[in-house]
């Protein structure tokens, strides 16, 4: 079983934390773990590196974590906090086009909003060069030792993708998980799941709902992400069961390889 690693590049909601103009206790916190860029992760084995989502701070995240190569990008959906850093993929596509995967809707959005990034025959500075590929629900793409499977979930009324990579499940911006996708989330070493705030939201899991999914599928460990400024890191961490943790920007965790 080949191991790989997961780095949380960002763990915040669409506002990011601190929220502009907010003076709440979390936005003014001295705990560095309460400062959250928009949600994104880096997944690496010994020879390959992929990211899931490129939000508005992707350039800062890549510099902070010294990302020097990418083999592919996988998108969960086309909202600004998950896609608007796409222009900074130029640094990873100077020598050859970069592979980008997502749902049909994501690919169509990129074609409309970033048409200048799609001329894969011309490799030059100043713009990214992307090779777009539509992933179908439950399709698997192999990237080195990593097998990336697209799992449909609901984000309000929108169907978007979560991903299973080996024994890792990455489920963000989720309000409901279809039963077929639930089955793909069983037998995990690590589940990362959206937990926006304490009380219900129409397009995201609340803390209670996130814990419900964790209890239902039974991963060995779980991490909460895409948190808003209603949740302080240390206080929330103290409330959670021993196998559930609050993710924070810069956290690196090892993951067992190989899809079950």
Secondary structure, DSSP 4 states (H G I P E B T S, - for coil): ---EEEEEEE-B-TT-BSPTT--STTTT-S-GGG-BPBPEEEEE-SS-EEEE---TTHHHHHHHTT----SEEE-S---HHHHTTGGGGGGGSSSSPEEEEE-HHHHHHHHHH-GGG--TT---TTS--EEEEEPPTT-EEEETTEEEEEEEEEETTEEEEEEEETTEEEE-S-SB--HHHHHHTTT-SEEEEE---SS--SSS--HHHHHHHHHHH--SEEEEESB-TT--HHHHHHHS-TTEEE--TT-EEEE--S--
